[in-house]
C-alpha cells in the first residue's frame, strides 16, 4: 500500500471514528405515554392447560394517553406467556397521527420491564432505543421511551 493510500485510509478511519463518537454523545429524546388497559381490556386466549399456562396469548388494542391522560394514539399488540405468573414475550405498536413506534421484549407481570424499540414509521422512521414499561396496578402502564432517530 502506498503512502498516499495509507494516508487516505487513516483519514477515512479517523473521520469515521469521530462520527461514531459524535453519535454516541447525543442525548436521547424522551417520550412518556400511558397505555390505558382499563378500556378494551386485553383478551386472554387460554391455550394448553386451563388457567395461566405457558403459551397463553394476550391481545390488546387500547387508547394511548399522554401524562395529562389525554388520548394521543393507540397501543396495540400481542403477548405470549413464557413464564407462568411472571412474564410474557410481547410485541406491540404505539400509533400516533404522525407515525408509529414498534417495541418488543419481555413484559413482566409486576416489575418494570425494559423492551427494545425495534422500528418506526413517519416521524419515527429510523428510531432506535428502549422503552421502560411499568405496571401502575390500576389498569394503566407508564411507558417511558428513550430514543434516538437516525436518518
C-alpha positions as CSV (number, residue, x, y, z in Angstrom):
1,X,0.0,0.0,0.0
2,X,1.4,3.4,-1.0
3,X,1.9,6.2,1.5
4,X,-0.9,8.2,-0.2
5,X,-3.3,5.2,0.1
6,X,-2.3,4.7,3.7
7,X,-2.9,8.4,4.4
8,X,-6.3,8.4,2.8
9,X,-7.2,5.2,4.7
10,X,-6.1,6.7,8.0
11,X,-8.0,9.9,7.3
12,X,-11.2,8.0,6.5
13,X,-10.8,5.9,9.6
14,X,-10.3,9.0,11.8
15,X,-13.4,10.6,10.3
16,X,-15.5,7.5,10.9
17,X,-14.3,7.3,14.5
18,X,-15.1,11.0,15.1
19,X,-18.6,10.4,13.6
20,X,-19.2,7.4,15.9
21,X,-18.0,9.4,18.9
22,X,-20.3,12.3,18.0
23,X,-23.3,9.9,17.6
24,X,-22.6,8.2,21.0
25,X,-22.6,11.6,22.7
26,X,-26.1,12.5,21.6
27,X,-28.7,13.0,24.3
28,X,-31.7,10.7,23.8
29,X,-35.1,12.1,23.4
30,X,-37.8,11.0,26.0
31,X,-41.4,10.3,25.4
32,X,-43.8,9.3,28.2
33,X,-47.0,7.6,27.4
34,X,-49.7,5.8,29.3
35,X,-51.3,2.6,28.0
36,X,-54.9,2.6,29.2
37,X,-55.7,-1.1,29.8
38,X,-58.9,-0.1,31.6
39,X,-60.5,0.4,28.3
40,X,-60.8,-2.5,25.8
41,X,-59.1,-4.9,28.3
42,X,-56.6,-7.4,26.9
43,X,-58.2,-10.5,25.6
44,X,-56.8,-13.7,27.1
45,X,-56.7,-16.7,24.8
46,X,-56.3,-19.8,27.1
47,X,-54.2,-22.4,25.3
48,X,-52.9,-25.7,26.8
49,X,-53.7,-26.3,30.4
50,X,-56.7,-24.3,31.8
51,X,-55.7,-21.1,33.5
52,X,-52.4,-19.3,33.4
53,X,-50.0,-21.5,31.4
54,X,-47.1,-21.3,29.0
55,X,-48.3,-20.5,25.5
56,X,-51.4,-18.5,26.5
57,X,-51.8,-15.4,24.4
58,X,-52.9,-11.8,25.2
59,X,-54.1,-9.5,22.5
60,X,-54.9,-5.8,23.1
61,X,-55.9,-2.6,21.3
62,X,-56.2,0.3,23.7
63,X,-56.0,4.0,24.0
64,X,-52.6,5.6,24.3
65,X,-52.6,8.6,26.6
66,X,-50.2,11.5,27.4
67,X,-49.2,12.4,31.0
68,X,-52.3,14.5,31.3
69,X,-54.4,11.4,30.5
70,X,-55.5,12.8,27.1
71,X,-55.7,10.4,24.1
72,X,-52.7,10.8,21.8
73,X,-52.9,7.5,19.9
74,X,-53.4,3.7,20.1
75,X,-51.5,0.9,21.9
76,X,-52.0,-2.4,20.1
77,X,-50.2,-5.8,20.2
78,X,-49.8,-9.3,21.4
79,X,-48.0,-11.3,24.1
80,X,-47.3,-14.9,24.6
81,X,-47.0,-16.3,28.1
82,X,-43.4,-17.7,28.6
83,X,-43.2,-18.0,32.4
84,X,-46.3,-18.6,34.5
85,X,-47.2,-15.7,36.9
86,X,-44.0,-13.9,35.8
87,X,-43.7,-12.7,32.3
88,X,-44.8,-12.6,28.6
89,X,-42.8,-12.2,25.4
90,X,-44.5,-9.2,23.7
91,X,-44.6,-7.1,20.5
92,X,-46.7,-4.1,20.1
93,X,-47.1,-0.8,18.3
94,X,-47.7,2.7,19.6
95,X,-49.6,4.5,16.9
96,X,-49.8,8.4,16.6
97,X,-51.2,10.7,13.9
98,X,-47.6,11.3,12.7
99,X,-46.2,7.8,12.8
100,X,-45.8,4.7,14.8
101,X,-43.2,3.0,17.1
102,X,-42.8,-0.7,17.4
103,X,-41.4,-2.4,20.6
104,X,-40.6,-6.0,21.5
105,X,-39.3,-7.9,24.5
106,X,-40.1,-9.4,27.9
107,X,-43.0,-7.8,29.8
108,X,-43.0,-8.7,33.5
109,X,-46.4,-9.1,35.3
110,X,-45.5,-6.7,38.1
111,X,-42.0,-5.2,37.7
112,X,-40.7,-2.6,35.4
113,X,-39.8,-4.1,32.0
114,X,-37.3,-2.8,29.5
115,X,-38.1,-3.5,25.9
116,X,-36.3,-2.7,22.7
117,X,-37.6,-0.1,20.2
118,X,-37.4,-2.2,17.0
119,X,-38.6,0.3,14.4
120,X,-40.9,3.1,13.5
121,X,-42.7,4.9,10.7
122,X,-43.4,8.5,9.7
123,X,-41.8,10.9,12.2
124,X,-40.3,7.9,14.0
125,X,-38.6,6.3,10.9
126,X,-35.1,5.4,11.9
127,X,-35.9,5.2,15.6
128,X,-33.7,3.2,18.0
129,X,-33.6,2.9,21.8
130,X,-35.6,1.3,24.6
131,X,-38.8,1.6,26.4
132,X,-39.5,1.0,30.1
133,X,-43.0,-0.2,30.8
134,X,-44.3,0.0,34.4
135,X,-47.5,-1.6,35.6
136,X,-49.2,1.0,37.7
137,X,-51.5,-1.6,39.2
138,X,-54.6,0.5,38.3
139,X,-55.1,-0.8,34.8
140,X,-52.6,1.5,33.2
141,X,-49.0,1.1,32.2
142,X,-46.5,4.0,32.1
143,X,-44.2,3.7,29.1
144,X,-41.1,5.8,29.1
145,X,-39.3,5.8,25.8
146,X,-35.7,6.9,25.5
147,X,-34.7,7.1,21.8
148,X,-32.7,8.5,19.0
149,X,-33.7,8.9,15.4
150,X,-31.0,8.1,12.9
151,X,-31.6,9.5,9.4
